[in-house]
Amino acid sequence: MSDGWSNEELKASVQAYGEMLRQQVATTKFVKAHVYRELANRFGREEGAFERRMQNISAIYEERELEWVVGLKPQKNIGTAIKSRLIKMIDELPPAPGPVAHELEKAEVEAEQQRVFDPRNVDDARQRVVASIVRRRGQSAFRKKLLEAYATRCAITGCDQAEVLEAAHIHPYKGEHTHVVSNGLLLRADLHTLFDLYLIAIEPDSLLIRLAPQLHNSYYMQYQGLPLATPTSPSAKASVEALQWHADQCDWFKSPSGSSG
């Protein structure tokens, strides 16, 4: 066969790589050699050629500061034309879930299995929904303080719809002493979720908003590099130490100021 790689071969390699990455995140066992063999039989090319091509794919993931398949050490010796074709195909893949996303997926399955619908108990269901919303928004007094500090506006988007604004802890809640305003941000519900999943970070010194690579092709990219809103009271300003701690948990984030320990 010619040394030239067809789009079909490259696409199959990228898809197989993406599937191995998903299995790796899900801690599901797989054998890389079996993947190479299947591709070799399918396209009439040596197994080692597919292994080396997948190492090129690892190099692209590494450049993007994304997790890559263990055992497929990144190899950057790749032609510009092939690389551009691979990048386009990688961008067409559904995003690989991170470990946190996998844990959420498992939790959702467990929640669905435990949920039983009782049409005779609608009032109770409504009460549980309201209680869930209250818990999501944050402890009442803490949320009220943040609403006041940020003038009822999301610290990232400026959204002023109070019903969707939530009290986000910068450092996770560990008792009443973490319910201080400087350890909180007032965030729109969806931003609160992304912040808690460590997909959004705030640069501690500049207070600029940074997004994880998974969000770079999303609606949320409009907030990249914008400054965090400043509270009306200086004492309510987000703690630099807490923001540094949160940034340190974002494995994709390279903090200019380093860890605070």
Sequence and secondary structure as in RCSB ss.txt:
>XXXX:A:sequence
MSDGWSNEELKASVQAYGEMLRQQVATTKFVKAHVYRELANRFGREEGAFERRMQNISAIYEERELEWVVGLKPQ
KNIGTAIKSRLIKMIDELPPAPGPVAHELEKAEVEAEQQRVFDPRNVDDARQRVVASIVRRRGQSAFRKKLLEAY
ATRCAITGCDQAEVLEAAHIHPYKGEHTHVVSNGLLLRADLHTLFDLYLIAIEPDSLLIRLAPQLHNSYYMQYQG
LPLATPTSPSAKASVEALQWHADQCDWFKSPSGSSG
>XXXX:A:secstr
  SS  HHHHHHHHHHHHHHHHHHHTT    HHHHHHHHHHHHT  HHHHHHHHHHHHHHHHHTT    TT    
    HHHHHHHHHHHHTS     HHHHHHHHHHHHHHHH    GGGHHHHHHHHHHHHHHHH  HHHHHHHHHHT
TTS TTT    GGGEEEEESS   SGGG SGGGEEEEEHHHHHHHHTTSEEE TTT BEEE GGGTTSGGGGGTT
 B    SSGGGS  HHHHHHHHHH TT   SS    
